[in-house]
Amino acid sequence: MDCMPQSLTQLYAHLIFSTKSREPFLGSEIRPRVHGYLASLLRDLDSPSTVVGGVEDHVHILFDMGKLHAPVEFVEQVKKQSSKFVKTLGPAYQEFYWQRGYGMFSVNPHSP
């Protein structure tokens, strides 16, 4: 009889979400900080990112979904916490929000 003492998951996902009304809030002066915060947030949620990037009005995150979170709850937490962070970056960001929707797609971790 085989005994498997641990569970293993490898669920890589590509998550994309935009700023509310596609406002260009994520200028070059804050974008690296926002991307760094998102990477650390995912790591803290036991879903380490592989790549975080994007432009002025949206982000792309490639990460290992892990086994601890349901996708909808995970995305809600990431967007909520990162929105709070962006608002701490100065008065110009007090009206910052992410859009309601998002896209999340499974990906092959070995694709070129």
DSSP file (Angstrom, degrees, kcal/mol; ACC not computed):
  #  RESIDUE AA STRUCTURE BP1 BP2  ACC     N-H-->O    O-->H-N    N-H-->O    O-->H-N    TCO  KAPPA ALPHA  PHI   PSI    X-CA   Y-CA   Z-CA
    1    1 A M              0   0    0      0, 0.0     2,-0.3     0, 0.0     0, 0.0   0.000 360.0 360.0 360.0 126.5    0.0    0.0    0.0
    2    2 A D        -     0   0    0      2,-0.0     2,-0.5     1,-0.0     0, 0.0  -0.569 360.0-156.7 -80.0 141.2    1.4    3.4   -1.0
    3    3 A C        -     0   0    0     -2,-0.3    -1,-0.0     0, 0.0     0, 0.0  -0.978   6.8-169.2-120.6 122.9    1.4    6.1    1.5
    4    4 A M        -     0   0    0     -2,-0.5    -2,-0.0     1,-0.1     0, 0.0  -0.884   3.8-177.5-112.5 100.2    1.5    9.7    0.3
    5    5 A P        +     0   0    0      0, 0.0     2,-0.3     0, 0.0    -1,-0.1   0.675  65.2  42.6 -74.4 -17.0    2.2   11.9    3.4
    6    6 A Q  S    S-     0   0    0      2,-0.0     2,-0.4     0, 0.0     0, 0.0  -0.897  73.9-128.5-129.6 157.7    2.0   15.2    1.5
    7    7 A S        -     0   0    0     -2,-0.3     2,-0.4     2,-0.0    60,-0.1  -0.818  21.6-159.9-101.2 146.0   -0.2   16.8   -1.1
    8    8 A L        +     0   0    0     -2,-0.4     2,-0.4    58,-0.0    -2,-0.0  -0.991  12.0 174.6-128.1 130.8    1.4   18.4   -4.2
    9    9 A T        -     0   0    0     -2,-0.4     2,-0.2     2,-0.0    58,-0.1  -0.980  14.3-176.7-130.4 149.0   -0.2   20.9   -6.5
   10   10 A Q        +     0   0    0     -2,-0.4     2,-0.7    56,-0.1    -2,-0.0  -0.708  21.0 157.5-141.5  85.9    1.3   22.8   -9.4
   11   11 A L        -     0   0    0     -2,-0.2    54,-3.6    97,-0.1     2,-0.3  -0.833  18.5-170.6-116.8  90.9   -1.4   25.2  -10.7
   12   12 A Y  E     -A   64   0A   0     -2,-0.7    95,-2.2    95,-0.5     2,-0.3  -0.653   8.9-177.0 -86.0 137.5    0.1   28.0  -12.6
   13   13 A A  E     -AB  63 106A   0     50,-2.8    50,-2.3    -2,-0.3     2,-0.6  -0.952  27.1-141.4-135.2 152.2   -2.1   30.9  -13.5
   14   14 A H  E     -AB  62 105A   0     91,-2.8    91,-2.1    -2,-0.3     2,-0.4  -0.970  26.0-167.9-112.1 114.5   -1.9   34.1  -15.5
   15   15 A L  E     -AB  61 104A   0     46,-3.1    46,-2.5    -2,-0.6     2,-0.4  -0.889   6.6-178.4-109.2 132.7   -4.0   36.8  -13.7
   16   16 A I  E     +AB  60 103A   0     87,-2.8    87,-2.6    -2,-0.4     2,-0.3  -0.998   8.3 160.5-131.7 130.0   -4.8   40.1  -15.3
   17   17 A F  E     -A   59   0A   0     42,-1.4    42,-2.6    -2,-0.4     2,-0.2  -0.993  21.0-142.4-148.5 155.5   -6.8   43.0  -13.8
   18   18 A S  E     -A   58   0A   0     83,-0.4    81,-3.3    -2,-0.3    40,-0.3  -0.658  24.8 -97.9-114.7 163.1   -7.1   46.7  -14.6
   19   19 A T  B >   -D   98   0B   0     38,-2.5     3,-2.3    79,-0.3    79,-0.3  -0.422  63.4 -77.2 -70.1 155.8   -7.4   50.0  -12.8
   20   20 A K  G >  S-     0   0    0     77,-2.9     3,-1.8     1,-0.3    -1,-0.1  -0.343 118.2  -1.5 -59.0 132.3  -11.0   51.3  -12.5
   21   21 A S  G 3  S-     0   0    0      1,-0.3    -1,-0.3    -3,-0.1    -2,-0.1   0.683 120.5 -81.4  56.9  21.0  -12.1   52.8  -15.8
   22   22 A R  G <  S+     0   0    0     -3,-2.3    -1,-0.3     1,-0.2    -2,-0.2   0.804  74.0 176.5  56.4  32.5   -8.6   52.0  -17.1
   23   23 A E    <   -     0   0    0     -3,-1.8     2,-2.1     1,-0.1     3,-0.4  -0.458  37.9-120.8 -65.3 137.9   -7.3   55.1  -15.5
   24   24 A P        +     0   0    0      0, 0.0    33,-0.2     0, 0.0     3,-0.2  -0.315  63.3 138.4 -81.7  58.4   -3.5   55.4  -16.0
   25   25 A F        +     0   0    0     -2,-2.1     2,-1.8     1,-0.2    32,-0.2   0.786  51.7  76.6 -70.2 -28.4   -2.7   55.4  -12.2
   26   26 A L        +     0   0    0     30,-2.6    -1,-0.2    -3,-0.4    32,-0.1  -0.394  67.0 167.9 -90.8  62.7    0.3   53.1  -12.5
   27   27 A G    >>  -     0   0    0     -2,-1.8     4,-2.5    -3,-0.2     3,-1.5  -0.129  53.7 -94.9 -68.0 169.8    2.9   55.5  -13.9
   28   28 A S  T 34 S+     0   0    0      1,-0.3    -1,-0.1     2,-0.2    -2,-0.0   0.729 120.3  66.3 -61.7 -22.6    6.6   54.7  -14.0
   29   29 A E  T 34 S+     0   0    0      1,-0.2    -1,-0.3     2,-0.1     4,-0.1   0.772 120.2  16.8 -72.5 -24.6    7.2   56.5  -10.7
   30   30 A I  T X> S+     0   0    0     -3,-1.5     4,-2.3    -5,-0.1     3,-0.5   0.586 100.2  91.6-119.0 -15.8    5.1   53.9   -8.7
   31   31 A R  H 3X S+     0   0    0     -4,-2.5     4,-2.8     1,-0.2     5,-0.2   0.879  87.2  50.4 -54.2 -46.4    4.8   50.9  -11.0
   32   32 A P  H 3> S+     0   0    0      0, 0.0     4,-2.3     0, 0.0    -1,-0.2   0.890 112.1  48.9 -60.4 -36.6    7.9   49.0   -9.7
   33   33 A R  H <> S+     0   0    0     -3,-0.5     4,-2.4     2,-0.2    -2,-0.2   0.901 112.3  47.7 -68.1 -40.2    6.7   49.5   -6.1
   34   34 A V  H  X S+     0   0    0     -4,-2.3     4,-2.6     2,-0.2    -1,-0.2   0.926 113.1  48.0 -66.4 -44.0    3.2   48.2   -6.9
   35   35 A H  H  X S+     0   0    0     -4,-2.8     4,-2.2    -5,-0.2    -2,-0.2   0.907 112.6  49.3 -63.3 -41.3    4.7   45.2   -8.8
   36   36 A G  H  X S+     0   0    0     -4,-2.3     4,-2.3    -5,-0.2    -1,-0.2   0.897 111.0  49.9 -63.5 -40.8    7.0   44.5   -5.8
   37   37 A Y  H  X S+     0   0    0     -4,-2.4     4,-2.7     2,-0.2    -2,-0.2   0.926 109.8  50.7 -64.2 -44.1    4.2   44.7   -3.4
   38   38 A L  H  X S+     0   0    0     -4,-2.6     4,-2.5     1,-0.2    -2,-0.2   0.913 110.0  50.7 -59.7 -42.4    2.0   42.4   -5.5
   39   39 A A  H  X S+     0   0    0     -4,-2.2     4,-2.1     1,-0.2    10,-0.4   0.917 112.9  45.1 -61.9 -43.7    4.9   39.8   -5.6
   40   40 A S  H  X S+     0   0    0     -4,-2.3     4,-2.4     2,-0.2    -1,-0.2   0.871 111.3  53.8 -69.8 -35.0    5.4   40.0   -1.8
   41   41 A L  H  X S+     0   0    0     -4,-2.7     4,-1.3     2,-0.2    -2,-0.2   0.926 109.6  47.3 -63.3 -45.0    1.6   39.7   -1.2
   42   42 A L  H  <>S+     0   0    0     -4,-2.5     5,-2.8     1,-0.2     3,-0.3   0.906 110.9  51.9 -63.1 -41.1    1.4   36.6   -3.4
   43   43 A R  H ><5S+     0   0    0     -4,-2.1     3,-1.7     1,-0.2    -1,-0.2   0.919 108.1  51.7 -60.6 -42.9    4.4   35.1   -1.5
   44   44 A D  H 3<5S+     0   0    0     -4,-2.4    -1,-0.2     1,-0.3    -2,-0.2   0.765 106.3  54.9 -65.3 -24.7    2.7   35.8    1.8
   45   45 A L  T 3<5S-     0   0    0     -4,-1.3    -1,-0.3    -3,-0.3    -2,-0.2   0.201 120.7-110.7 -90.6  15.0   -0.4   34.0    0.5
   46   46 A D  T < 5S+     0   0    0     -3,-1.7    21,-0.2     1,-0.1    -3,-0.2   0.815  92.8 108.3  57.8  33.6    1.7   30.9   -0.3
   47   47 A S      < -     0   0    0     -5,-2.8    -2,-0.1    -6,-0.1    -3,-0.1  -0.632  60.8-155.5-134.7  74.5    1.3   31.5   -4.0
   48   48 A P        -     0   0    0      0, 0.0    16,-2.2     0, 0.0     2,-0.2  -0.202  12.1-127.5 -60.7 138.4    4.7   32.7   -5.2
   49   49 A S  E     -C   63   0A   0    -10,-0.4    14,-0.3    14,-0.2     3,-0.1  -0.505  17.2-168.0 -80.9 152.6    4.8   34.8   -8.3
   50   50 A T  E    S+     0   0A   0     12,-3.8     2,-0.3     1,-0.4    13,-0.2   0.728  79.1   4.7-101.6 -42.1    7.0   34.0  -11.2
   51   51 A V  E     -C   62   0A   0     11,-1.8    11,-2.9     2,-0.0     2,-0.4  -0.990  57.8-173.1-146.3 135.1    6.5   37.3  -13.0
   52   52 A V  E     +C   61   0A   0     -2,-0.3     2,-0.3     9,-0.2     9,-0.2  -0.999  31.5 130.6-125.8 128.6    4.6   40.5  -12.1
   53   53 A G  E     +C   60   0A   0      7,-2.7     7,-2.9    -2,-0.4     2,-0.3  -0.856  10.1 132.3-156.1-170.8    4.4   43.2  -14.8
   54   54 A G  E     -C   59   0A   0      5,-0.3     5,-0.2    -2,-0.3     2,-0.2  -0.919  39.7 -95.5 146.1-170.2    2.0   45.5  -16.6
   55   55 A V  E >   -C   58   0A   0      3,-1.7     3,-0.7    -2,-0.3   -29,-0.1  -0.483  59.4 -59.4-129.6-162.3    1.5   49.1  -17.8
   56   56 A E  T 3  S+     0   0    0      1,-0.2   -30,-2.6    -2,-0.2   -31,-0.2   0.745 129.8  28.6 -60.4 -27.5   -0.2   52.3  -16.6
   57   57 A D  T 3  S+     0   0    0    -33,-0.2   -38,-2.5   -32,-0.2     2,-0.3   0.372 120.8  23.7-123.3   6.0   -3.7   50.8  -16.4
   58   58 A H  E <   -AC  18  55A   0     -3,-0.7    -3,-1.7   -40,-0.3     2,-0.3  -0.992  57.8-137.0-163.2 163.2   -3.4   47.0  -15.7
   59   59 A V  E     -AC  17  54A   0    -42,-2.6   -42,-1.4    -2,-0.3     2,-0.4  -0.903   4.7-154.7-123.9 153.4   -1.2   44.3  -14.3
   60   60 A H  E     -AC  16  53A   0     -7,-2.9    -7,-2.7    -2,-0.3     2,-0.4  -0.991  14.2-174.2-122.3 133.6   -0.2   40.8  -15.4
   61   61 A I  E     -AC  15  52A   0    -46,-2.5   -46,-3.1    -2,-0.4     2,-0.6  -0.985  11.2-166.8-133.4 123.4    0.8   38.2  -12.8
   62   62 A L  E     +AC  14  51A   0    -11,-2.9   -12,-3.8    -2,-0.4   -11,-1.8  -0.948  33.7 146.9-105.1 123.1    2.1   34.7  -13.5
   63   63 A F  E     -AC  13  49A   0    -50,-2.3   -50,-2.8    -2,-0.6     2,-0.7  -0.956  55.4 -99.4-153.2 165.1    2.1   32.7  -10.3
   64   64 A D  E     -A   12   0A   0    -16,-2.2   -52,-0.3    -2,-0.3    -2,-0.0  -0.849  29.9-153.9 -90.5 113.4    1.7   29.3   -8.7
   65   65 A M        -     0   0    0    -54,-3.6     4,-0.4    -2,-0.7     3,-0.3   0.774  26.5-162.3 -61.6 -28.3   -1.9   29.2   -7.4
   66   66 A G        -     0   0    0    -55,-0.3    -1,-0.1     1,-0.2   -56,-0.1  -0.250  30.7 -84.6  72.3-166.6   -1.0   26.7   -4.7
   67   67 A K  S    S+     0   0    0    -21,-0.2    -1,-0.2   -58,-0.1   -20,-0.1   0.353 105.9  77.3-121.6   3.6   -3.6   24.7   -2.9
   68   68 A L  S    S+     0   0    0     -3,-0.3     2,-0.4   -22,-0.2    -2,-0.1   0.667  86.9  53.4 -94.0 -16.4   -4.8   26.9   -0.1
   69   69 A H        -     0   0    0     -4,-0.4    -1,-0.1   -24,-0.1     3,-0.0  -0.928  69.6-128.6-129.0 143.1   -7.1   29.4   -1.8
   70   70 A A     >  -     0   0    0     -2,-0.4     4,-2.6     1,-0.1     3,-0.2  -0.663  37.0-117.8 -77.0 142.8  -10.1   29.4   -4.0
   71   71 A P  H  > S+     0   0    0      0, 0.0     4,-2.7     0, 0.0     5,-0.3   0.885 110.3  49.2 -53.0 -47.0   -9.5   31.6   -7.1
   72   72 A V  H  > S+     0   0    0      1,-0.2     4,-1.9     2,-0.2     5,-0.1   0.898 115.1  44.2 -64.3 -39.8  -12.3   34.1   -6.4
   73   73 A E  H  > S+     0   0    0     -3,-0.2     4,-2.1     2,-0.2    -1,-0.2   0.873 113.0  52.6 -70.4 -37.1  -11.2   34.6   -2.8
   74   74 A F  H  X S+     0   0    0     -4,-2.6     4,-2.5     2,-0.2    -2,-0.2   0.948 111.1  44.9 -62.3 -50.8   -7.6   34.8   -3.7
   75   75 A V  H  X S+     0   0    0     -4,-2.7     4,-2.7     1,-0.2     5,-0.3   0.899 111.2  54.2 -63.3 -41.1   -8.1   37.5   -6.3
   76   76 A E  H  X S+     0   0    0     -4,-1.9     4,-2.4    -5,-0.3    -1,-0.2   0.922 110.9  46.1 -57.9 -44.9  -10.4   39.5   -4.0
   77   77 A Q  H  X S+     0   0    0     -4,-2.1     4,-2.6     2,-0.2     5,-0.3   0.920 113.0  49.0 -65.0 -45.2   -7.7   39.5   -1.3
   78   78 A V  H  X S+     0   0    0     -4,-2.5     4,-2.2     1,-0.2     5,-0.2   0.930 115.1  43.8 -61.8 -46.5   -4.9   40.4   -3.7
   79   79 A K  H  X S+     0   0    0     -4,-2.7     4,-2.0     2,-0.2    -1,-0.2   0.905 114.8  49.0 -67.8 -41.3   -6.9   43.3   -5.2
   80   80 A K  H  X S+     0   0    0     -4,-2.4     4,-1.9    -5,-0.3    -2,-0.2   0.951 115.2  42.3 -63.6 -50.4   -8.1   44.6   -1.8
   81   81 A Q  H  X S+     0   0    0     -4,-2.6     4,-1.8     1,-0.2    -2,-0.2   0.894 115.9  48.3 -66.9 -40.0   -4.7   44.6   -0.2
   82   82 A S  H  X S+     0   0    0     -4,-2.2     4,-2.5    -5,-0.3    -1,-0.2   0.847 108.3  54.9 -71.5 -31.9   -2.9   46.1   -3.1
   83   83 A S  H  X S+     0   0    0     -4,-2.0     4,-1.8    -5,-0.2    -1,-0.2   0.917 107.8  49.8 -63.9 -42.9   -5.5   48.8   -3.5
   84   84 A K  H  X S+     0   0    0     -4,-1.9     4,-0.7     1,-0.2    -2,-0.2   0.906 110.6  51.1 -60.7 -41.3   -4.9   49.8    0.1
   85   85 A F  H >< S+     0   0    0     -4,-1.8     3,-1.5     1,-0.2     4,-0.4   0.936 106.4  52.5 -62.4 -47.6   -1.2   49.9   -0.6
   86   86 A V  H >< S+     0   0    0     -4,-2.5     3,-1.8     1,-0.3    -1,-0.2   0.887 103.6  58.6 -58.0 -39.1   -1.5   52.1   -3.6
   87   87 A K  H >< S+     0   0    0     -4,-1.8     3,-0.7     1,-0.3    -1,-0.3   0.721  98.4  60.3 -64.8 -20.2   -3.5   54.6   -1.6
   88   88 A T  T << S+     0   0    0     -3,-1.5    -1,-0.3    -4,-0.7    -2,-0.2   0.556  84.6  81.5 -81.0  -7.0   -0.6   54.9    0.8
   89   89 A L  T <  S-     0   0    0     -3,-1.8    -1,-0.2    -4,-0.4    -2,-0.1   0.462 108.8 -60.4 -82.6  -0.1    1.7   56.2   -2.0
   90   90 A G    X   -     0   0    0     -3,-0.7     3,-1.9     1,-0.1    -1,-0.3  -0.665  57.4 -70.4 141.5 166.6    0.4   59.7   -1.8
   91   91 A P  G >  S+     0   0    0      0, 0.0     3,-1.5     0, 0.0     4,-0.2   0.783 118.8  67.0 -59.1 -29.9   -2.5   62.1   -2.2
   92   92 A A  G 3  S+     0   0    0      1,-0.3     3,-0.3    -3,-0.1    -5,-0.1   0.661 101.3  50.6 -65.6 -14.4   -2.7   61.6   -5.9
   93   93 A Y  G X  S+     0   0    0     -3,-1.9     3,-1.8    -6,-0.2    -1,-0.3   0.277  73.0 104.9-109.0  10.3   -3.7   57.9   -5.3
   94   94 A Q  T <  S+     0   0    0     -3,-1.5    -1,-0.2     1,-0.3    -2,-0.1   0.768  84.5  48.7 -64.3 -24.7   -6.6   58.4   -2.8
   95   95 A E  T 3  S+     0   0    0     -3,-0.3    -1,-0.3    -4,-0.2     2,-0.2   0.162  84.4 131.8 -98.5  17.5   -9.1   57.7   -5.6
   96   96 A F    <   +     0   0    0     -3,-1.8     2,-0.3   -13,-0.1    -9,-0.1  -0.518  23.7 155.8 -75.5 135.0   -7.3   54.5   -6.8
   97   97 A Y        -     0   0    0     -2,-0.2   -77,-2.9   -77,-0.1     2,-0.3  -0.979  37.9-122.9-149.2 152.1   -9.4   51.4   -7.2
   98   98 A W  B     -D   19   0B   0     -2,-0.3   -79,-0.3   -79,-0.3   -40,-0.0  -0.644  41.0-100.0 -85.7 154.8   -9.1   48.2   -9.3
   99   99 A Q        -     0   0    0    -81,-3.3   -79,-0.1    -2,-0.3    -1,-0.1  -0.284  31.2-114.5 -66.7 162.6  -11.9   47.3  -11.7
  100  100 A R  S    S+     0   0    0    -81,-0.1    -1,-0.1    -3,-0.1    -2,-0.0   0.916  91.2  61.2 -66.9 -44.1  -14.4   44.7  -10.5
  101  101 A G        +     0   0    0      2,-0.0   -83,-0.4   -84,-0.0     2,-0.3  -0.147  58.0 176.9 -83.6 176.0  -13.5   42.1  -13.1
  102  102 A Y        -     0   0    0    -85,-0.1     2,-0.4     2,-0.0   -85,-0.2  -0.964  24.0-126.0-163.9 166.5  -10.4   40.1  -13.9
  103  103 A G  E     -B   16   0A   0    -87,-2.6   -87,-2.8    -2,-0.3     2,-0.4  -0.990  22.5-179.9-122.4 136.0   -9.1   37.4  -16.1
  104  104 A M  E     +B   15   0A   0     -2,-0.4     2,-0.4   -89,-0.2   -89,-0.2  -0.987   4.9 179.3-137.7 127.9   -7.4   34.3  -14.8
  105  105 A F  E     -B   14   0A   0    -91,-2.1   -91,-2.8    -2,-0.4     2,-0.2  -0.974  28.5-120.1-131.3 138.5   -6.1   31.6  -17.1
  106  106 A S  E     -B   13   0A   0     -2,-0.4     2,-0.3   -93,-0.2   -93,-0.2  -0.517  35.7-168.9 -74.2 145.8   -4.3   28.3  -16.4
  107  107 A V        -     0   0    0    -95,-2.2   -95,-0.5    -2,-0.2    -1,-0.0  -0.942  28.0-109.2-135.7 156.8   -0.9   28.1  -18.0
  108  108 A N    >   -     0   0    0     -2,-0.3     3,-1.6     1,-0.1   -97,-0.1  -0.767  22.5-148.0 -83.7 121.2    1.7   25.4  -18.6
  109  109 A P  T 3  S+     0   0    0      0, 0.0    -1,-0.1     0, 0.0   -98,-0.0   0.657  96.3  53.5 -66.4 -12.7    4.7   26.1  -16.4
  110  110 A H  T 3  S+     0   0    0      2,-0.0    -2,-0.0    -3,-0.0     0, 0.0   0.322  78.6 120.6-105.1   7.0    7.1   24.7  -19.0
  111  111 A S    <         0   0    0     -3,-1.6    -4,-0.0     1,-0.1     0, 0.0  -0.420 360.0 360.0 -69.6 146.5    5.9   26.8  -22.0
  112  112 A P              0   0    0      0, 0.0    -1,-0.1     0, 0.0    -2,-0.0   0.503 360.0 360.0 -70.0 360.0    8.6   28.9  -23.6
